[in-house]
Amino acid sequence: MGISVTLYSPPVDERPRTVMSRRAFLAATDELIATGDALVAAPTWDAFRAWLLDSDRLLERVWGRMDRYHLAWLNVGRDSAPPGSLLDEAGMGRFIAEVASAKLAVLRTMRQSVERQGWTLLSDEEPDAQQEER
């Protein structure tokens, strides 16, 4: 009874050839944009938090980890109140609207780029069609 040890493992950053279809990405992005627009119009904390998590998941799946971009977000949503201050209802609404507006601009830009030019990790075929060919 021996133990098998694998001395080689694939690179951590190895990604699949495609992660989803272009059509699925565009549809998911359209849904996120519609939800984001609704948040700007009527901000609620729980919906905002869920929207941020959903949009981060999609962007990471298609574009990779976004850690390198987060520095650009540090000044987004900063109110004139000192850091750590509690936000009143109006301040919370301004914060959500400003952050959502900035992320909506990113989503719209990425959507336009994919619609016009495609992206290497997006297929022009639906996933079921890809699996049938293999």
A tleap script that builds the chain and sets N, CA, C and O, in Angstrom:
source leaprc.protein.ff14SB
mol = sequence {
  NMET GLY ILE SER VAL THR LEU TYR SER PRO
  PRO VAL ASP GLU ARG PRO ARG THR VAL MET
  SER ARG ARG ALA PHE LEU ALA ALA THR ASP
  GLU LEU ILE ALA THR GLY ASP ALA LEU VAL
  ALA ALA PRO THR TRP ASP ALA PHE ARG ALA
  TRP LEU LEU ASP SER ASP ARG LEU LEU GLU
  ARG VAL TRP GLY ARG MET ASP ARG TYR HIE
  LEU ALA TRP LEU ASN VAL GLY ARG ASP SER
  ALA PRO PRO GLY SER LEU LEU ASP GLU ALA
  GLY MET GLY ARG PHE ILE ALA GLU VAL ALA
  SER ALA LYS LEU ALA VAL LEU ARG THR MET
  ARG GLN SER VAL GLU ARG GLN GLY TRP THR
  LEU LEU SER ASP GLU GLU PRO ASP ALA GLN
  GLN GLU GLU CARG
}
set mol.1.N position { 0.863 -1.172 0.000 }
set mol.1.CA position { 0.000 0.000 0.000 }
set mol.1.C position { 0.902 1.225 0.000 }
set mol.1.O position { 1.360 1.655 1.059 }
set mol.2.N position { 1.160 1.784 -1.152 }
set mol.2.CA position { 2.026 2.948 -1.266 }
set mol.2.C position { 1.226 4.229 -1.406 }
set mol.2.O position { 0.059 4.211 -1.796 }
set mol.3.N position { 1.861 5.323 -1.087 }
set mol.3.CA position { 1.246 6.634 -1.224 }
set mol.3.C position { 1.804 7.278 -2.475 }
set mol.3.O position { 3.019 7.336 -2.664 }
set mol.4.N position { 0.935 7.754 -3.313 }
set mol.4.CA position { 1.342 8.419 -4.539 }
set mol.4.C position { 1.469 9.921 -4.276 }
set mol.4.O position { 0.545 10.545 -3.753 }
set mol.5.N position { 2.600 10.488 -4.637 }
set mol.5.CA position { 2.831 11.912 -4.458 }
set mol.5.C position { 3.033 12.533 -5.832 }
set mol.5.O position { 3.868 12.084 -6.617 }
set mol.6.N position { 2.278 13.543 -6.098 }
set mol.6.CA position { 2.431 14.257 -7.357 }
set mol.6.C position { 3.390 15.410 -7.137 }
set mol.6.O position { 3.169 16.258 -6.273 }
set mol.7.N position { 4.442 15.437 -7.912 }
set mol.7.CA position { 5.447 16.485 -7.762 }
set mol.7.C position { 5.148 17.700 -8.629 }
set mol.7.O position { 5.763 18.755 -8.471 }
set mol.8.N position { 4.218 17.545 -9.527 }
set mol.8.CA position { 3.890 18.654 -10.419 }
set mol.8.C position { 2.425 19.003 -10.277 }
set mol.8.O position { 1.568 18.120 -10.238 }
set mol.9.N position { 2.147 20.259 -10.201 }
set mol.9.CA position { 0.764 20.723 -10.261 }
set mol.9.C position { 0.719 21.854 -11.273 }
set mol.9.O position { 1.701 22.577 -11.443 }
set mol.10.N position { -0.419 22.014 -11.949 }
set mol.10.CA position { -0.503 23.076 -12.966 }
set mol.10.C position { -0.375 24.448 -12.322 }
set mol.10.O position { -0.640 24.599 -11.129 }
set mol.11.N position { 0.023 25.442 -13.090 }
set mol.11.CA position { 0.126 26.802 -12.551 }
set mol.11.C position { -1.194 27.260 -11.948 }
set mol.11.O position { -2.269 26.907 -12.432 }
set mol.12.N position { -1.098 28.035 -10.907 }
set mol.12.CA position { -2.290 28.514 -10.215 }
set mol.12.C position { -3.132 29.393 -11.127 }
set mol.12.O position { -4.360 29.380 -11.042 }
set mol.13.N position { -2.486 30.154 -11.995 }
set mol.13.CA position { -3.226 31.089 -12.836 }
set mol.13.C position { -3.729 30.457 -14.134 }
set mol.13.O position { -4.231 31.166 -15.006 }
set mol.14.N position { -3.603 29.150 -14.273 }
set mol.14.CA position { -4.094 28.494 -15.477 }
set mol.14.C position { -5.609 28.598 -15.519 }
set mol.14.O position { -6.296 28.213 -14.572 }
set mol.15.N position { -6.120 29.117 -16.613 }
set mol.15.CA position { -7.561 29.334 -16.750 }
set mol.15.C position { -8.083 28.544 -17.942 }
set mol.15.O position { -7.326 28.236 -18.862 }
set mol.16.N position { -9.350 28.219 -17.932 }
set mol.16.CA position { -9.914 27.519 -19.079 }
set mol.16.C position { -9.887 28.395 -20.330 }
set mol.16.O position { -9.760 29.616 -20.246 }
set mol.17.N position { -10.009 27.752 -21.483 }
set mol.17.CA position { -10.019 28.525 -22.736 }
set mol.17.C position { -11.152 29.523 -22.775 }
set mol.17.O position { -10.946 30.686 -23.124 }
set mol.18.N position { -12.346 29.085 -22.423 }
set mol.18.CA position { -13.474 30.006 -22.338 }
set mol.18.C position { -14.217 29.741 -21.028 }
set mol.18.O position { -14.238 28.615 -20.532 }
set mol.19.N position { -14.816 30.774 -20.485 }
set mol.19.CA position { -15.519 30.642 -19.215 }
set mol.19.C position { -17.028 30.749 -19.373 }
set mol.19.O position { -17.776 30.302 -18.503 }
set mol.20.N position { -17.478 31.330 -20.463 }
set mol.20.CA position { -18.910 31.448 -20.755 }
set mol.20.C position { -19.051 31.982 -22.174 }
set mol.20.O position { -18.071 32.384 -22.801 }
set mol.21.N position { -20.260 31.980 -22.659 }
set mol.21.CA position { -20.476 32.517 -24.003 }
set mol.21.C position { -20.562 34.043 -23.949 }
set mol.21.O position { -20.858 34.634 -22.910 }
set mol.22.N position { -20.301 34.644 -25.071 }
set mol.22.CA position { -20.423 36.100 -25.175 }
set mol.22.C position { -21.862 36.524 -24.892 }
set mol.22.O position { -22.103 37.507 -24.190 }
set mol.23.N position { -22.808 35.777 -25.441 }
set mol.23.CA position { -24.224 36.109 -25.237 }
set mol.23.C position { -24.594 36.043 -23.754 }
set mol.23.O position { -25.320 36.906 -23.261 }
set mol.24.N position { -24.104 35.030 -23.040 }
set mol.24.CA position { -24.397 34.904 -21.605 }
set mol.24.C position { -23.767 36.058 -20.826 }
set mol.24.O position { -24.376 36.585 -19.895 }
set mol.25.N position { -22.548 36.452 -21.204 }
set mol.25.CA position { -21.899 37.576 -20.529 }
set mol.25.C position { -22.686 38.869 -20.755 }
set mol.25.O position { -22.917 39.631 -19.816 }
set mol.26.N position { -23.091 39.110 -21.987 }
set mol.26.CA position { -23.843 40.328 -22.289 }
set mol.26.C position { -25.171 40.352 -21.534 }
set mol.26.O position { -25.574 41.397 -21.021 }
set mol.27.N position { -25.854 39.206 -21.463 }
set mol.27.CA position { -27.126 39.137 -20.746 }
set mol.27.C position { -26.917 39.372 -19.246 }
set mol.27.O position { -27.678 40.114 -18.624 }
set mol.28.N position { -25.896 38.747 -18.669 }
set mol.28.CA position { -25.618 38.929 -17.238 }
set mol.28.C position { -25.236 40.379 -16.943 }
set mol.28.O position { -25.632 40.936 -15.920 }
set mol.29.N position { -24.468 40.980 -17.844 }
set mol.29.CA position { -24.068 42.375 -17.658 }
set mol.29.C position { -25.269 43.300 -17.781 }
set mol.29.O position { -25.402 44.250 -17.009 }
set mol.30.N position { -26.140 43.032 -18.741 }
set mol.30.CA position { -27.365 43.842 -18.891 }
set mol.30.C position { -28.200 43.782 -17.612 }
set mol.30.O position { -28.738 44.797 -17.169 }
set mol.31.N position { -28.306 42.594 -17.026 }
set mol.31.CA position { -29.074 42.441 -15.787 }
set mol.31.C position { -28.424 43.232 -14.643 }
set mol.31.O position { -29.119 43.890 -13.868 }
set mol.32.N position { -27.099 43.164 -14.542 }
set mol.32.CA position { -26.394 43.933 -13.510 }
set mol.32.C position { -26.558 45.435 -13.718 }
set mol.32.O position { -26.708 46.184 -12.752 }
set mol.33.N position { -26.531 45.872 -14.960 }
set mol.33.CA position { -26.708 47.302 -15.257 }
set mol.33.C position { -28.115 47.749 -14.866 }
set mol.33.O position { -28.280 48.815 -14.272 }
set mol.34.N position { -29.123 46.955 -15.189 }
set mol.34.CA position { -30.501 47.309 -14.828 }
set mol.34.C position { -30.655 47.369 -13.303 }
set mol.34.O position { -31.293 48.281 -12.777 }
set mol.35.N position { -30.076 46.408 -12.607 }
set mol.35.CA position { -30.142 46.404 -11.139 }
set mol.35.C position { -29.399 47.603 -10.571 }
set mol.35.O position { -29.873 48.239 -9.630 }
set mol.36.N position { -28.236 47.915 -11.136 }
set mol.36.CA position { -27.462 49.063 -10.680 }
set mol.36.C position { -28.191 50.373 -10.900 }
set mol.36.O position { -28.175 51.246 -10.033 }
set mol.37.N position { -28.835 50.520 -12.056 }
set mol.37.CA position { -29.624 51.729 -12.316 }
set mol.37.C position { -30.747 51.872 -11.289 }
set mol.37.O position { -31.028 52.974 -10.819 }
set mol.38.N position { -31.387 50.747 -10.943 }
set mol.38.CA position { -32.455 50.780 -9.936 }
set mol.38.C position { -31.902 51.169 -8.565 }
set mol.38.O position { -32.564 51.874 -7.803 }
set mol.39.N position { -30.692 50.710 -8.254 }
set mol.39.CA position { -30.058 51.075 -6.981 }
set mol.39.C position { -29.758 52.565 -6.903 }
set mol.39.O position { -29.939 53.183 -5.854 }
set mol.40.N position { -29.305 53.134 -7.995 }
set mol.40.CA position { -29.022 54.571 -8.015 }
set mol.40.C position { -30.313 55.353 -7.771 }
set mol.40.O position { -30.316 56.359 -7.062 }
set mol.41.N position { -31.406 54.882 -8.366 }
set mol.41.CA position { -32.692 55.564 -8.219 }
set mol.41.C position { -33.301 55.381 -6.828 }
set mol.41.O position { -33.908 56.305 -6.287 }
set mol.42.N position { -33.136 54.187 -6.251 }
set mol.42.CA position { -33.732 53.885 -4.937 }
set mol.42.C position { -32.750 53.025 -4.138 }
set mol.42.O position { -32.907 51.806 -4.074 }
set mol.43.N position { -31.738 53.651 -3.528 }
set mol.43.CA position { -30.678 52.887 -2.852 }
set mol.43.C position { -31.137 52.185 -1.569 }
set mol.43.O position { -31.793 52.778 -0.713 }
set mol.44.N position { -30.772 50.913 -1.468 }
set mol.44.CA position { -30.935 50.164 -0.218 }
set mol.44.C position { -29.644 49.402 0.034 }
set mol.44.O position { -29.021 48.897 -0.900 }
set mol.45.N position { -29.246 49.320 1.285 }
set mol.45.CA position { -27.943 48.740 1.623 }
set mol.45.C position { -27.849 47.271 1.247 }
set mol.45.O position { -26.857 46.853 0.649 }
set mol.46.N position { -28.865 46.473 1.586 }
set mol.46.CA position { -28.797 45.030 1.321 }
set mol.46.C position { -28.742 44.730 -0.176 }
set mol.46.O position { -27.969 43.879 -0.617 }
set mol.47.N position { -29.559 45.428 -0.948 }
set mol.47.CA position { -29.549 45.230 -2.403 }
set mol.47.C position { -28.213 45.681 -2.995 }
set mol.47.O position { -27.693 45.039 -3.908 }
set mol.48.N position { -27.661 46.770 -2.485 }
set mol.48.CA position { -26.366 47.279 -2.946 }
set mol.48.C position { -25.261 46.260 -2.687 }
set mol.48.O position { -24.452 45.972 -3.569 }
set mol.49.N position { -25.234 45.722 -1.481 }
set mol.49.CA position { -24.206 44.739 -1.114 }
set mol.49.C position { -24.300 43.496 -2.001 }
set mol.49.O position { -23.283 43.004 -2.489 }
set mol.50.N position { -25.509 42.991 -2.210 }
set mol.50.CA position { -25.706 41.821 -3.068 }
set mol.50.C position { -25.280 42.118 -4.510 }
set mol.50.O position { -24.675 41.273 -5.171 }
set mol.51.N position { -25.599 43.316 -4.988 }
set mol.51.CA position { -25.236 43.711 -6.358 }
set mol.51.C position { -23.719 43.792 -6.517 }
set mol.51.O position { -23.176 43.355 -7.532 }
set mol.52.N position { -23.040 44.346 -5.520 }
set mol.52.CA position { -21.578 44.405 -5.591 }
set mol.52.C position { -20.971 43.006 -5.655 }
set mol.52.O position { -20.066 42.758 -6.451 }
set mol.53.N position { -21.461 42.095 -4.824 }
set mol.53.CA position { -20.948 40.720 -4.826 }
set mol.53.C position { -21.215 40.032 -6.164 }
set mol.53.O position { -20.335 39.360 -6.703 }
set mol.54.N position { -22.420 40.195 -6.698 }
set mol.54.CA position { -22.758 39.581 -7.988 }
set mol.54.C position { -21.899 40.140 -9.117 }
set mol.54.O position { -21.407 39.388 -9.958 }
set mol.55.N position { -21.719 41.451 -9.134 }
set mol.55.CA position { -20.926 42.054 -10.214 }
set mol.55.C position { -19.450 41.683 -10.068 }
set mol.55.O position { -18.774 41.462 -11.073 }
set mol.56.N position { -18.943 41.612 -8.849 }
set mol.56.CA position { -17.552 41.175 -8.647 }
set mol.56.C position { -17.358 39.743 -9.131 }
set mol.56.O position { -16.337 39.432 -9.745 }
set mol.57.N position { -18.335 38.861 -8.861 }
set mol.57.CA position { -18.231 37.465 -9.307 }
set mol.57.C position { -18.144 37.368 -10.822 }
set mol.57.O position { -17.314 36.636 -11.360 }
set mol.58.N position { -19.006 38.110 -11.504 }
set mol.58.CA position { -18.997 38.071 -12.970 }
set mol.58.C position { -17.691 38.636 -13.520 }
set mol.58.O position { -17.072 38.036 -14.399 }
set mol.59.N position { -17.274 39.786 -13.005 }
set mol.59.CA position { -16.053 40.408 -13.517 }
set mol.59.C position { -14.830 39.529 -13.252 }
set mol.59.O position { -13.950 39.424 -14.106 }
set mol.60.N position { -14.769 38.902 -12.087 }
set mol.60.CA position { -13.629 38.023 -11.799 }
set mol.60.C position { -13.642 36.801 -12.700 }
set mol.60.O position { -12.592 36.360 -13.166 }
set mol.61.N position { -14.817 36.255 -12.946 }
set mol.61.CA position { -14.908 35.074 -13.809 }
set mol.61.C position { -14.411 35.365 -15.215 }
set mol.61.O position { -13.736 34.534 -15.822 }
set mol.62.N position { -14.741 36.537 -15.734 }
set mol.62.CA position { -14.410 36.859 -17.128 }
set mol.62.C position { -13.077 37.595 -17.269 }
set mol.62.O position { -12.332 37.333 -18.213 }
set mol.63.N position { -12.767 38.498 -16.362 }
set mol.63.CA position { -11.599 39.346 -16.520 }
set mol.63.C position { -10.460 38.989 -15.568 }
set mol.63.O position { -9.343 39.477 -15.740 }
set mol.64.N position { -10.720 38.154 -14.576 }
set mol.64.CA position { -9.700 37.819 -13.587 }
set mol.64.C position { -9.881 38.649 -12.327 }
set mol.64.O position { -10.751 39.516 -12.257 }
set mol.65.N position { -9.054 38.373 -11.345 }
set mol.65.CA position { -9.157 39.079 -10.062 }
set mol.65.C position { -8.975 40.569 -10.272 }
set mol.65.O position { -8.161 41.000 -11.088 }
set mol.66.N position { -9.732 41.342 -9.537 }
set mol.66.CA position { -9.743 42.790 -9.711 }
set mol.66.C position { -8.947 43.535 -8.650 }
set mol.66.O position { -9.063 44.756 -8.547 }
set mol.67.N position { -8.158 42.845 -7.874 }
set mol.67.CA position { -7.416 43.500 -6.792 }
set mol.67.C position { -6.640 44.711 -7.283 }
set mol.67.O position { -6.578 45.732 -6.598 }
set mol.68.N position { -6.060 44.604 -8.445 }
set mol.68.CA position { -5.221 45.698 -8.934 }
set mol.68.C position { -6.022 46.954 -9.255 }
set mol.68.O position { -5.451 48.040 -9.356 }
set mol.69.N position { -7.324 46.823 -9.413 }
set mol.69.CA position { -8.145 47.978 -9.743 }
set mol.69.C position { -8.737 48.654 -8.514 }
set mol.69.O position { -9.251 49.768 -8.615 }
set mol.70.N position { -8.676 48.015 -7.377 }
set mol.70.CA position { -9.366 48.543 -6.209 }
set mol.70.C position { -8.806 49.868 -5.709 }
set mol.70.O position { -9.517 50.615 -5.036 }
set mol.71.N position { -7.564 50.176 -6.017 }
set mol.71.CA position { -7.030 51.482 -5.617 }
set mol.71.C position { -7.829 52.615 -6.231 }
set mol.71.O position { -7.985 53.675 -5.625 }
set mol.72.N position { -8.328 52.394 -7.421 }
set mol.72.CA position { -9.129 53.426 -8.079 }
set mol.72.C position { -10.447 53.661 -7.351 }
set mol.72.O position { -11.060 54.718 -7.504 }
set mol.73.N position { -10.886 52.687 -6.562 }
set mol.73.CA position { -12.155 52.811 -5.859 }
set mol.73.C position { -12.005 53.511 -4.511 }
set mol.73.O position { -13.011 53.851 -3.887 }
set mol.74.N position { -10.794 53.730 -4.053 }
set mol.74.CA position { -10.618 54.261 -2.701 }
set mol.74.C position { -11.274 55.624 -2.506 }
set mol.74.O position { -11.760 55.917 -1.414 }
set mol.75.N position { -11.298 56.445 -3.521 }
set mol.75.CA position { -11.913 57.774 -3.381 }
set mol.75.C position { -13.369 57.810 -3.823 }
set mol.75.O position { -14.012 58.857 -3.743 }
set mol.76.N position { -13.894 56.692 -4.285 }
set mol.76.CA position { -15.292 56.638 -4.704 }
set mol.76.C position { -16.163 56.483 -3.468 }
set mol.76.O position { -15.896 55.637 -2.615 }
set mol.77.N position { -17.194 57.291 -3.374 }
set mol.77.CA position { -18.141 57.170 -2.277 }
set mol.77.C position { -17.726 57.866 -1.001 }
set mol.77.O position { -18.394 57.734 0.024 }
set mol.78.N position { -16.634 58.603 -1.050 }
set mol.78.CA position { -16.213 59.321 0.158 }
set mol.78.C position { -17.048 60.574 0.317 }
set mol.78.O position { -17.108 61.419 -0.576 }
set mol.79.N position { -17.672 60.677 1.434 }
set mol.79.CA position { -18.476 61.850 1.764 }
set mol.79.C position { -17.553 62.868 2.432 }
set mol.79.O position { -16.393 62.564 2.713 }
set mol.80.N position { -18.053 64.050 2.683 }
set mol.80.CA position { -17.225 65.059 3.336 }
set mol.80.C position { -17.076 64.787 4.834 }
set mol.80.O position { -16.283 65.444 5.509 }
set mol.81.N position { -17.839 63.820 5.354 }
set mol.81.CA position { -17.736 63.468 6.775 }
set mol.81.C position { -16.399 62.770 7.028 }
set mol.81.O position { -15.859 62.119 6.134 }
set mol.82.N position { -15.866 62.904 8.241 }
set mol.82.CA position { -14.604 62.224 8.573 }
set mol.82.C position { -14.743 60.713 8.451 }
set mol.82.O position { -15.826 60.180 8.694 }
set mol.83.N position { -13.668 60.004 8.079 }
set mol.83.CA position { -13.719 58.545 7.982 }
set mol.83.C position { -14.207 57.940 9.295 }
set mol.83.O position { -13.836 58.397 10.376 }
set mol.84.N position { -15.029 56.925 9.193 }
set mol.84.CA position { -15.557 56.253 10.370 }
set mol.84.C position { -16.833 56.851 10.905 }
set mol.84.O position { -17.436 56.291 11.819 }
set mol.85.N position { -17.263 57.977 10.360 }
set mol.85.CA position { -18.505 58.602 10.806 }
set mol.85.C position { -19.699 57.772 10.352 }
set mol.85.O position { -19.671 57.151 9.289 }
set mol.86.N position { -20.731 57.771 11.157 }
set mol.86.CA position { -21.964 57.102 10.761 }
set mol.86.C position { -22.659 57.925 9.691 }
set mol.86.O position { -22.669 59.155 9.739 }
set mol.87.N position { -23.237 57.232 8.730 }
set mol.87.CA position { -23.967 57.915 7.662 }
set mol.87.C position { -25.446 57.985 8.027 }
set mol.87.O position { -26.025 57.008 8.502 }
set mol.88.N position { -26.049 59.143 7.803 }
set mol.88.CA position { -27.494 59.217 7.949 }
set mol.88.C position { -28.119 58.639 6.676 }
set mol.88.O position { -27.399 58.240 5.760 }
set mol.89.N position { -29.416 58.593 6.617 }
set mol.89.CA position { -30.116 57.997 5.468 }
set mol.89.C position { -29.722 58.675 4.148 }
set mol.89.O position { -29.477 57.998 3.149 }
set mol.90.N position { -29.665 59.989 4.150 }
set mol.90.CA position { -29.295 60.719 2.935 }
set mol.90.C position { -27.842 60.436 2.548 }
set mol.90.O position { -27.534 60.270 1.368 }
set mol.91.N position { -26.950 60.380 3.544 }
set mol.91.CA position { -25.536 60.080 3.277 }
set mol.91.C position { -25.355 58.679 2.723 }
set mol.91.O position { -24.550 58.467 1.816 }
set mol.92.N position { -26.102 57.715 3.266 }
set mol.92.CA position { -26.044 56.353 2.751 }
set mol.92.C position { -26.520 56.313 1.303 }
set mol.92.O position { -25.920 55.638 0.466 }
set mol.93.N position { -27.591 57.031 1.011 }
set mol.93.CA position { -28.101 57.072 -0.356 }
set mol.93.C position { -27.094 57.666 -1.327 }
set mol.93.O position { -26.923 57.165 -2.438 }
set mol.94.N position { -26.424 58.741 -0.904 }
set mol.94.CA position { -25.388 59.353 -1.762 }
set mol.94.C position { -24.226 58.392 -1.976 }
set mol.94.O position { -23.714 58.266 -3.088 }
set mol.95.N position { -23.811 57.715 -0.905 }
set mol.95.CA position { -22.704 56.760 -0.996 }
set mol.95.C position { -23.033 55.647 -1.993 }
set mol.95.O position { -22.240 55.359 -2.890 }
set mol.96.N position { -24.199 55.024 -1.833 }
set mol.96.CA position { -24.594 53.928 -2.718 }
set mol.96.C position { -24.702 54.420 -4.158 }
set mol.96.O position { -24.229 53.755 -5.080 }
set mol.97.N position { -25.322 55.580 -4.355 }
set mol.97.CA position { -25.489 56.110 -5.717 }
set mol.97.C position { -24.140 56.399 -6.367 }
set mol.97.O position { -23.958 56.119 -7.552 }
set mol.98.N position { -23.194 56.952 -5.616 }
set mol.98.CA position { -21.888 57.282 -6.191 }
set mol.98.C position { -21.087 56.035 -6.534 }
set mol.98.O position { -20.510 55.949 -7.618 }
set mol.99.N position { -21.047 55.077 -5.628 }
set mol.99.CA position { -20.297 53.842 -5.890 }
set mol.99.C position { -20.962 53.044 -7.012 }
set mol.99.O position { -20.281 52.534 -7.901 }
set mol.100.N position { -22.282 52.939 -6.972 }
set mol.100.CA position { -22.991 52.204 -8.027 }
set mol.100.C position { -22.795 52.879 -9.385 }
set mol.100.O position { -22.615 52.194 -10.392 }
set mol.101.N position { -22.827 54.196 -9.422 }
set mol.101.CA position { -22.615 54.914 -10.689 }
set mol.101.C position { -21.227 54.644 -11.252 }
set mol.101.O position { -21.070 54.457 -12.459 }
set mol.102.N position { -20.228 54.624 -10.392 }
set mol.102.CA position { -18.861 54.353 -10.854 }
set mol.102.C position { -18.735 52.919 -11.379 }
set mol.102.O position { -18.114 52.685 -12.415 }
set mol.103.N position { -19.323 51.976 -10.666 }
set mol.103.CA position { -19.234 50.584 -11.125 }
set mol.103.C position { -20.070 50.376 -12.376 }
set mol.103.O position { -19.696 49.580 -13.237 }
set mol.104.N position { -21.189 51.072 -12.496 }
set mol.104.CA position { -21.991 50.999 -13.714 }
set mol.104.C position { -21.195 51.472 -14.926 }
set mol.104.O position { -21.317 50.903 -16.010 }
set mol.105.N position { -20.392 52.498 -14.749 }
set mol.105.CA position { -19.552 52.982 -15.856 }
set mol.105.C position { -18.581 51.885 -16.291 }
set mol.105.O position { -18.354 51.698 -17.486 }
set mol.106.N position { -18.013 51.167 -15.339 }
set mol.106.CA position { -17.101 50.055 -15.661 }
set mol.106.C position { -17.861 48.951 -16.390 }
set mol.106.O position { -17.402 48.459 -17.421 }
set mol.107.N position { -19.007 48.564 -15.869 }
set mol.107.CA position { -19.795 47.502 -16.503 }
set mol.107.C position { -20.201 47.885 -17.930 }
set mol.107.O position { -20.126 47.062 -18.842 }
set mol.108.N position { -20.626 49.120 -18.115 }
set mol.108.CA position { -21.030 49.555 -19.462 }
set mol.108.C position { -19.849 49.555 -20.432 }
set mol.108.O position { -19.984 49.161 -21.591 }
set mol.109.N position { -18.696 50.000 -19.948 }
set mol.109.CA position { -17.500 50.016 -20.797 }
set mol.109.C position { -17.087 48.602 -21.186 }
set mol.109.O position { -16.788 48.341 -22.352 }
set mol.110.N position { -17.069 47.686 -20.218 }
set mol.110.CA position { -16.701 46.301 -20.510 }
set mol.110.C position { -17.723 45.652 -21.442 }
set mol.110.O position { -17.357 44.883 -22.330 }
set mol.111.N position { -18.994 45.961 -21.240 }
set mol.111.CA position { -20.029 45.394 -22.097 }
set mol.111.C position { -19.845 45.856 -23.542 }
set mol.111.O position { -19.912 45.049 -24.469 }
set mol.112.N position { -19.613 47.152 -23.729 }
set mol.112.CA position { -19.420 47.684 -25.084 }
set mol.112.C position { -18.202 47.048 -25.740 }
set mol.112.O position { -18.239 46.717 -26.925 }
set mol.113.N position { -17.147 46.879 -24.998 }
set mol.113.CA position { -15.933 46.273 -25.539 }
set mol.113.C position { -16.190 44.834 -25.996 }
set mol.113.O position { -15.787 44.439 -27.090 }
set mol.114.N position { -16.861 44.064 -25.150 }
set mol.114.CA position { -17.147 42.669 -25.495 }
set mol.114.C position { -18.103 42.592 -26.673 }
set mol.114.O position { -17.933 41.748 -27.553 }
set mol.115.N position { -19.103 43.459 -26.702 }
set mol.115.CA position { -20.059 43.439 -27.798 }
set mol.115.C position { -19.373 43.741 -29.132 }
set mol.115.O position { -19.676 43.113 -30.147 }
set mol.116.N position { -18.458 44.694 -29.124 }
set mol.116.CA position { -17.774 45.094 -30.365 }
set mol.116.C position { -16.645 44.155 -30.759 }
set mol.116.O position { -16.500 43.803 -31.929 }
set mol.117.N position { -15.838 43.748 -29.770 }
set mol.117.CA position { -14.587 43.056 -30.088 }
set mol.117.C position { -14.489 41.635 -29.558 }
set mol.117.O position { -13.605 40.888 -29.977 }
set mol.118.N position { -15.377 41.242 -28.645 }
set mol.118.CA position { -15.254 39.925 -28.026 }
set mol.118.C position { -14.189 39.943 -26.944 }
set mol.118.O position { -13.654 40.996 -26.598 }
set mol.119.N position { -13.891 38.775 -26.420 }
set mol.119.CA position { -12.872 38.636 -25.376 }
set mol.119.C position { -12.393 37.203 -25.406 }
set mol.119.O position { -13.187 36.290 -25.635 }
set mol.120.N position { -11.120 36.991 -25.183 }
set mol.120.CA position { -10.528 35.669 -25.352 }
set mol.120.C position { -11.167 34.598 -24.473 }
set mol.120.O position { -11.169 33.427 -24.853 }
set mol.121.N position { -11.703 34.957 -23.323 }
set mol.121.CA position { -12.299 33.958 -22.442 }
set mol.121.C position { -13.804 33.797 -22.651 }
set mol.121.O position { -14.471 33.104 -21.883 }
set mol.122.N position { -14.334 34.439 -23.691 }
set mol.122.CA position { -15.749 34.312 -24.018 }
set mol.122.C position { -15.878 33.641 -25.378 }
set mol.122.O position { -15.193 34.004 -26.335 }
set mol.123.N position { -16.749 32.675 -25.445 }
set mol.123.CA position { -16.974 31.943 -26.677 }
set mol.123.C position { -18.141 32.555 -27.439 }
set mol.123.O position { -19.034 33.153 -26.840 }
set mol.124.N position { -18.131 32.405 -28.747 }
set mol.124.CA position { -19.272 32.827 -29.546 }
set mol.124.C position { -20.330 31.737 -29.611 }
set mol.124.O position { -21.384 31.917 -30.221 }
set mol.125.N position { -20.038 30.588 -28.969 }
set mol.125.CA position { -20.969 29.471 -28.925 }
set mol.125.C position { -21.510 29.314 -27.514 }
set mol.125.O position { -20.875 29.722 -26.542 }
set mol.126.N position { -22.669 28.729 -27.417 }
set mol.126.CA position { -23.253 28.452 -26.105 }
set mol.126.C position { -22.514 27.265 -25.469 }
set mol.126.O position { -22.036 26.391 -26.193 }
set mol.127.N position { -22.409 27.214 -24.140 }
set mol.127.CA position { -21.684 26.136 -23.467 }
set mol.127.C position { -22.151 24.746 -23.847 }
set mol.127.O position { -21.311 23.857 -23.985 }
set mol.128.N position { -23.446 24.505 -24.025 }
set mol.128.CA position { -23.924 23.176 -24.389 }
set mol.128.C position { -23.378 22.741 -25.740 }
set mol.128.O position { -23.028 21.575 -25.923 }
set mol.129.N position { -23.302 23.669 -26.686 }
set mol.129.CA position { -22.762 23.345 -28.014 }
set mol.129.C position { -21.275 23.025 -27.912 }
set mol.129.O position { -20.788 22.143 -28.620 }
set mol.130.N position { -20.549 23.719 -27.054 }
set mol.130.CA position { -19.111 23.453 -26.886 }
set mol.130.C position { -18.893 22.053 -26.321 }
set mol.130.O position { -18.003 21.334 -26.776 }
set mol.131.N position { -19.700 21.658 -25.331 }
set mol.131.CA position { -19.519 20.360 -24.702 }
set mol.131.C position { -19.884 19.228 -25.650 }
set mol.131.O position { -19.279 18.158 -25.584 }
set mol.132.N position { -20.861 19.438 -26.534 }
set mol.132.CA position { -21.241 18.399 -27.489 }
set mol.132.C position { -20.120 18.122 -28.480 }
set mol.132.O position { -19.975 16.991 -28.944 }
set mol.133.N position { -19.320 19.141 -28.812 }
set mol.133.CA position { -18.228 18.961 -29.766 }
set mol.133.C position { -17.076 18.176 -29.165 }
set mol.133.O position { -16.311 17.561 -29.908 }
set mol.134.N position { -16.927 18.173 -27.865 }
set mol.134.CA position { -15.771 17.526 -27.223 }
set mol.134.C position { -16.010 16.089 -26.964 }
set mol.134.O position { -15.137 15.405 -26.431 }
savepdb mol mol.pdb
quit
